[in-house]
Amino acid sequence: MTPEEVRKAGLGKILGNSFLALLSAPRREAVLAQAEVRTFPGGATLIAAGTQPTGVWLVIDGLVEVARRQEDGSYLRVDRLGHGHLLGD
């Protein structure tokens, strides 16, 4: 995606309110060129425990819960990430 495509998609807030704002214009464009906007339903697993992430995820909208499965099968929330946060890094 180009910065213009990001703005047209209504995602312009990520350009100035995330790690992208810290990058030079050429580096930001290089990162965005690799970007893909994805939407996930509530409760979806983005990265399973014990697996290596295949990329870095930037939260644009909504919340992501980081949870760890306990021995009894329950989940313990260890973090909650929102707009502008990275995961998989």
Stockholm file with secondary structure:
# STOCKHOLM 1.0

chainA/1-89         MTPEEVRKAGLGKILGNSFLALLSAPRREAVLAQAEVRTFPGGATLIAAGTQPTGVWLVIDGLVEVARRQEDGSYLRVDRLGHGHLLGD
#=GR chainA/1-89 SS CCHHHHHHTTCTHHHHSSGGGGSCHHHHHHHHHTCCCCCCCTTCCSSCTTSCCSSCEECCSSCEEEEEECTTSCEEEEEEECTTCEECC
#=GC SS_cons        CCHHHHHHTTCTHHHHSSGGGGSCHHHHHHHHHTCCCCCCCTTCCSSCTTSCCSSCEECCSSCEEEEEECTTSCEEEEEEECTTCEECC
//
